[in-house]
Amino acid sequence: MLRRVLWYCNELSRNQWVGPEKLRRLQEKRLREIISHAYNSVPLYKEKFDAQGIKPEDIRSLEDLRKLPFTTKQEVREGIPHRSIARGFDLRNCIRASTSGTSGGPMPVFYDKRFWDYCQAAWIFRKQWAIGVEPWQKVLVIEYSAPPKRGQDRSREPAEERRESRGRESLGPIVRLLRGRRRSVPLFDDANQVLTHMLRFDPKLVRGSPSYLRLLAEAMADRGVDGLANRVVRTEGELTDVETRRYLESSFKCRVFDEYSSWDFGNGAWECTRREGYHIDADMLIMEVVRGGEQASAGERGEIVVTNLLNYAMPLIRYRVGDIGILDDKYCSCGRGLPLLKSIEGRMADCFALPGGQLIAPRTIMTAIQGSPGVSRYQAVQESMSQVRIQLMKRKSEPDAANEELVATCRRILGEDVEIEVSNTERTNFRAKFRPVISKVRVAEEPRMTG
Ligand SMILES: [Zn+2]
């Protein structure tokens, strides 16, 4: 298995530098293989393809992929295990991951071991190396949930659960070798505890959500720790706006990179040191951006749709991720042939729906709020079509924000028909994933998107 992981490392390293044409041929070959497998071994896809009168041999190229229907998270979730998991895969031998519960509840995701090895190779040897962190250098991950305790009594869990989870313990040998070099700490209520861990462990790379890294930066300032010198920080799991990145870079005194991925499909897109966009792991997945059911043009906002090319245990074909993104038609000056995702704009479900029918992406709202003087942490909630509440969460030492200016900025985006209420609260810390923009308004699918 060690040989296999090393083989994949080598392959993935090479794939990122091949030109777009060669990469496309690889994608199309892998696409034909996974489509044929999904049709023949996964009842969910056989039914969906049959309903459209599509046979696997109809799908030969990236353009052909557009003939296939979209797949929703709900369809996949409801089909586990018999309709969504490929025949011939024993879940006891699969790696179980779980997506966060923010899009309609958590969904277990099963990776076959080959795909898991590919993921390891991609995470450690490609994505991390691309921001100047070598595989043997120490990494600290600030995680959402506490890792399971050692010796925890698992006898009360259903037998099925215990069996399904076993695969996760058989991570690759490379990971075992590197385990001591990677450490996870949970989101403690007090960022000071995380800081203490970090200073003791002395990692080269610190990974965490932008909102929590902000707390860490504040804890550092409180304790008089002057930056992270030549370390590297990577934000993940939440949207990072320009202002937050600037704040983190000036506090940490090091470069901050961002990435976009999900447990659903294991990989995604990441920044290299040039930061000209997010390199899509195009040899492992096909990422489309769709608007009104059609392909969005480069530079246009739309919903991210992913086809995983390598997970044979639980194939995802034209899977609607529920996030909004913008593709780029340019390539990065680093020379990698991996296409670029220009921007990640937030979750579909958190778009603000305006009375006129337009949808405003979370990033647009974040950029407006974060750009207002005196704003640090905040949460903007659309309570109803005509009411938005912005809560500014500040520390005692911070000056008041210019609320009138903030309202005026938001009004330029949201229009005159939406009531905007701004309140100030004392900030509390958190353990869960933080969403700065939340919408409680449910809208029909595929509405017009303007912002
Ligand atoms: Zn690049």
Boltz pocket constraint, residues with backbone or C-beta under 6 A from the ligand:
constraints:
  - pocket:
      binder: B
      contacts: [[A, 272], [A, 273], [A, 274], [A, 275], [A, 276], [A, 279], [A, 332], [A, 333], [A, 334], [A, 335], [A, 336]]
      max_distance: 6.0
